[in-house]
Amino acid sequence: MCSAHSKRGFSVNDRTNVFQPAWPGTPFDIARQAGEYWIDAWQRSVLFMDVLRQRGDDHAESVAQAAPHVLNFEFDVVLDGRDLERPVNYGLLKIRPPEGVAVDASRRPFIVFDPRAGHGPGIGGMKHDSEIGVVLRAGHPCYFVGFLPQPVHGQTIEDVCRAEARFIARVAELHPDADGKPALIGNCQAGWQIMMTAALNPDLPGPLVLAGAPLSYWNGVHGKNPLRYLGGLLGGTWLTAFSGDLGNGVFDGAHLVSNFESMNPANTWWKKEYKVYAQVDSEAQRFLEFEKWWGNPVLLNAPEMQYIADNLFVGNRLSSGSIHDSTGRRIDLRNVKSPIVVFCSWGDDITPPHQALGWVLDMYQDDEALAMSGQTIIYAMHETIGHLGIFVSATVANKEHEEFTSAMDLIDVLPPGLYEAVFLEKTPETLNAALATGNYVMRFERRFLDDLRALGGNDAEDERRFAAVARVSDVNVGLYRTFVSPLLRSAMNDQSAEALRQLHPYRLRYRVYSSKNPLLHGIDKLAERVRAQRRPAAPDNIFIALQEAFSRQIVALLDQYRDVRDAAVERYFMNLYGSPVLQALVGLRADDQRVRQLGRDIARETVAASARAKLVEQAAVGGTVEAIVRALLYVFRAPELRAADERAYATLRELRAHSRAGQLMTLTHFKELVQQQAQILSWDEAAGFAALPALLPPEPEERARALDVVRQVAGAAGALSGEAAERMERVASVFNSHAGAALNLAAAVAVDPPSAKPPAKLTHKEQA
């Protein structure tokens, strides 16, 4: 049995899955549609060639600029990285809000860091519906960290980290009254860069948002994520060193872009440009805007790229805590004190969720270790958006990035632990919807390390394969540096390196399709005449349907080629690097199952034990604010209520103004208070709750008002039930108890209620 379903002039045979034309009724109709299509196709061809010419001319114009970018906002230069003690080609810019947008200088500033992964800067603000646009519309000061196309001679990744730390400190200096430290948004490569900066300077930044940022490069699942096999396929990073030598000490970012493009041949070789050809009247401008960024590769110093390839791409040393700076300090991501927001997507073939989140499992053995470290990690996983869409898509900007921005204060005070960000669309039935900004209610639901493990990932054998790649890479790089590199370096100079860069196919295509090509002379004038006499074919034209069917067949063939290629690469990788002989030759023992996990850190464990002892002593120290916060945290520890809701936080904001001295508690002090109370309950919930009466005021009216606050906040997202309701009743019993007042009177003799001042603060080492 088979049936047919009409689709744009075609019928689809269910048995053969072949598109068959549903031809018009008469030969005259066919001839008429053929004529319409011929004129339309010819005109589209002319307009398409003119679009390619404009793309080539835009590329030439960008290359001629000293500081090309695609920012769609005006800005002022705050700091030029070339003027620092260790100069770099980065700069700190202050974004001017567009007309009609008001910014409050006292609000938390944001800094957007663009990726230096082959392309030029500006993608985070290429349009008004972008990360920068969202921040400005929310009323926050916004800064941008960009870079020049040419690196400063001798600059290193460590120098870039120092420069970024200086930029963050400068923004904080410019906003001394801001309620909260600068929030950082790092796109792609910039994500791991700001994580390194924050690990070395934990007291500088506020919350970090990592958008499509890979941190655990080995992670993935079989049948997907083929980019992680590239290092093994090439025999390690010797080819990176070879490319740097061919560039006379400079690595061409066009190589990175070409690697990205090879991931999806259907899009690279057909879909992207076919969409412009097929819809040239509406797609041309969007295409040119994107290509202005995509077609402008930048350069890196060869040692910079070698550092990235050795330590991250192949070595995967960042998530294993085995990178050290020039002073010997270990770059340990557990040192990051700020909340970390990881935004990734299942549709991202460059940074899948496994590579964005796998480092958490590398750093922490269990949930208690994560909670007691004082680190707050939040993740959000989009279902479909691709890699670039994470920080380019207007839809994503107006949903995820807008919600992250509006909830940044809540993010900053979340108790330590692992959370998933959930976006609930507002409906007429949404309770207290006015307390949540935007079109969504954001909730941070408590998750556990087993939730990340359930996403899939490497087993012990896979870990050994990637460890074998890292060791093979070290061997091959050593051989190359010893026997080949000296000869090649002596043969190269700046002129030959530049000539090779200009012959790169990625750049060559822009020159071929530009006004510099005499074969395209006059195409612009011809395109103007075509636009004036444009005659597009009707959407139901049978030849348009044939064209679309032909395009789908090409895409299907290219996708099939991609799938076969990726499967072959995975089999090759698994068989070669899974060989016991190869593993033994590079020094991997068959009985060694721990090729990547962090070992025990006795110093860290000693400091943690000391911090726990101090927490026990502080369980009965505090006042009304501490009591309210601890009571709320106790209620929210109920299994069915392990979530933080922005509606509850909107109600909780009033707590920050609750002070006997009439002083406003800063967000930093409030965050320290919340984290301290959360750690007291995490260490010993029963003891922390038992000490609650000692924090309450003696006056029944004050206790009643405090209990009202607890009830309002706890019920802001809906009525409590189950264990949460039971916990609320226990809290109410304590707050209403006269015994609680008596206990507090005794405690008040020795303890000055600290509600008007910051809570007793643990050092960073103690929190870790």
ABEGO torsion letter per residue (X at the ends): XBBBBBBGGBBBBAAAGBBBBBBBABAAAAAAAAAAAAAAAAAAAAAAAAAAAAAAAAAAAAAABABBBABABBBBBABBAAABABBBABBBBBBBBBBGBBBBAABBBBBBBBBBAGBBBGAAAABABBAAAAAAAAGBBBBBBBBBABBBBGBBAAAAAAAAAAAAAAAAAABAABBEBBBBBBBEAAAAAAAAAAAABAAABBBBBBBGBBABAABEBBGBGAAAAAAAAAGEAAAAAAAAAAAGGBBBAAAAAAAAAAABAAAAAAAAAAAAAAAAAAAAAAAAAAAAAAABBBBBBAAAAAAAAAAAAAAGAAAAGABBBAAGBBBBAAABABBBBBBBBAABAABBAAAAAAAAAAABABAAAAAAAGBBBBBBBBAABBAAAAAABAAAAABAAAAAAAAAAAAAABBBEBBBBBBBBBBAABBGAAABBEABBBBBBBBBAAAAAAAEEBBAAAAAAAAAAAAAAAAAAAAAAAAAAAAAAAABBAAAAAAAAAABAAAAAAAABBAABAAABGAAAAAAAAAAABBBBBAABAAAAAAAAAAAAAAAAAAAAAAAAAAAAAAAAAAAAABAAAAAAAGBBAABABAABBBBBAAAAAAAAAAAAAAAAAAABEBAAAAAAAAAAAAAABAAABBBBAAAAAAAAAAAABBAAGBBBBAAAAAAAAAAAAAAAAABAAAAAAAAAAABBABAAAAAAAAAAAAAAAAAAEBBBEAAAAAAAAAAAAAABAAAAAAAAAAAAABBBAAABBBBBBBAAAAX
